[in-house]
Amino acid sequence: MTPGANGAPGGPWTAGLEAVAIADVPIALANRWRAIMRDYPGAGSRSSSLNLITFADELAAAPVVSAIIGELAATHPVRAITVVDDDSMEREEVESYILAGCALSSHGAPTCSEEVFLRTNPRTPERAASAVYGLLAADMPVYLWWRGPSPFGNALFKLVVPFADKIIVDSQRFGDTSASLDTVRRLAARREGHVAVADLNWKRILPWRQAVA
């Protein structure tokens, strides 16, 4: 792909995304929404039910995350901000890409959401956190989906988690059984009950838990 509007070289993971400078993201999203209103007259006003911050530790995860967010958007319009750490980045600037679109619900009505992808240098977490804060939709709950290894020791996690109302993890990514359980326990204790913690792996083994019960 050709270099994006923010000077960032594209790649297969950016297919379908529009590269914009981080400062121009709000304007670019507004322009996308005007186009959506023309294509989907029944889409209604621009709105979101929550902010979803997703952390991914590899570029290959971006299309997977986008597909899951697309399924979620069929019932819940969201402002989705996906942070992708890329060890190969040499620049300190945050690269930003947007995707605004609609999906038809089961009732045939369009449900629209906004996705912002941030490609970041893991050595400059402060820049990534600043970009995330500036993109959050005001007065909406914030969910943090940590799609990576244990967040403890990760500087970006420390900067973002104070604003999260709910943390979503997959303990399967945290190592062996004892390590993963200890990480989940520490997450649950971190905010002393002020934030909910959901474990996708715990939901994954629901049939086994029901069988044992």
N, C-alpha and C positions, 0 to 999 in steps of 0.2 A: 504494500500500500504506500501511498505517497505521504510525506510528512503532514502532520495535522496542523490545525490553525494555531496551536500553541508551540509549534516547532518540534513536536515529538514525533519520532518515527512510529508508524503504525505497525500492525502485525496481524496475524490471523485472529487473535483474540479480540481485536477491535472491530471485527466485521459487524456492520449494522449500527455502529456507534458514530457519533459526530464529535470530532476533536475540537475543543474550544479552550481558550485561556480560562484559568480558574476564576478570574475576576468577571468574566463574561458569561458564566454559567447561568445566573438568574435571567439575564436577557435572552440567552439562547433557549432556555426552557419556556419562557413566555412566548417566544416566536413559535416554538413547537406546538404549544397549546392553541395558539390562534389557528394553526393548520389543522389540528385535531378537531376544533370546533366546526371547521368547514366540512371535514370528512365525516364527522359523527355529530350531527345536529342534536342528538339526544344525550350527548355526553354530560350535559349540565355544566355547572361551574367548576373551576379548578379547585380541587380540595384533596386533602389527605387525612387518613385516620391515624397514622402514626409515622414516626421516623424509624427506619431500619438501617442500622450501621452493620455492615458485614466486613469482617476481616478475612482475607485469604492470603496464604503464604506462597502462592504460585500463580503465574499468569494463566495457566491452563484451567484454573478453577473459575475464571471469569464467566465463560459461557454457561457453565453448570449453575453458577449462582444466578445468572440472569434468567435461565429457564425456570428455576424454582420461584424466583420473584414474580415471573410472569404468571405462574399458577396462583400465587398468593393474590396478585392484583385482580384476578377474576372475581374475587369477593371482597377484597379490602384495598382501596386505593392507598398507596403508600409513597412516601419520599424515601427512596432507597439509595443509600450511599455505600458503595463497595470500595474498600481500600485493598489494593493489591500490592503487597511488598515484592519488590524485584531486586534481588542482589546484584543484578548486572547493570543497574542504573549507575551512571557516573555523575550525572547532574543532581543538584540538590532540589531543583524546582519540582513541584508536583504537577504531573500531567493529568489532565481532566478530559473526560469524554461523557457525553450525555445520550440518553435514550428516553424519549417520551412517547408513549403509545397507549393504545386501548385494547382491551380484550372483551369479547362478548360473554356476558354471564349466562347462567342457565335459563334466565328469563328473557334473554335476547337483548338486554340493555348493556351498553358499553360501560365498562369500568376502567378508568384511566389512572395511570401512575407515572411517576418520574424516577428514572434511574440515573445516578451519577457514578461514574467509575473513576477512581483516583489511583494512578500508578505512582508509587512512592518509593523513595530511597529509604531502606530500613535504617540507615545511619542518620537520618534526619527526622525522627518521629515528631518533633515539635511542629515542623512544617505540615505534616500530614494531619496532626490533631487540629491545628489552626484552620486548615481547609475544611475539615469535617464540621467543626463548630460553626463556621460561617455559612454552611449549606443546610443546617438543620431547620426544618419548618418550625416556626414558633408555636408555643402552647400545645404541642403534641407530645405524647409519650415517646420515649426513646428506647428501642430494643437494640441490644448489641448481640449479634450472632458471631461468635468467635469460631471461625472455621479453620482451625490450625492447631498446633501442639499446645501444651500447657501455656497459659498466658502469663504465668508468674515469671518475672524476670524480663518481660517484654515492656519496653518503655512506652510504646504507643498505647498498650492496654491500660497502663497506669494513668495516662493522660485522658483517656476517653471514658473509662468506667465510672468516674464520679457522676456522670450525667445520665447513666443508664437506669431505666426503671425495671428492666428485665434483661438477664443475660442468658443466651442460648448457646450451649456447647454440645460437643459430641465427645464424650469421655473415651470413646474408642481411639481417638487421636492422641490421647495423653500417655500412652504406654501400656505397661502390663496392668493387671487388675488392681493391685495394691496402689500403684502410682496414680492411676486414673481416679480411683475412689478418694484418695487423699486430696487430689486437686479439686474435685467436686466439693469435698467437705470444706476446703479452704475458701472456695468461691462462695459457698453458702454462708460461711461465717464472716466473710470480709465486710459486708455491710450490715451485719447484725440484724438481719430480717427486714431491712429497708428496701431490698431489691430481691425480686424473684429470680431463681435459677432453674432453668429447664435443661434436661439432658436428653438429647436425641437418642442416645444409646439406651437409656432407660426405657424410652417408649418403644424402641426397636425390639426389646425382649419382652414386651407385654404378653404375647401368647404363652411364653415360658412361665412368666410369673403367675398368669391365670391358671395354668396347668398345675403348678406347684401348690397354689392356694386351694 
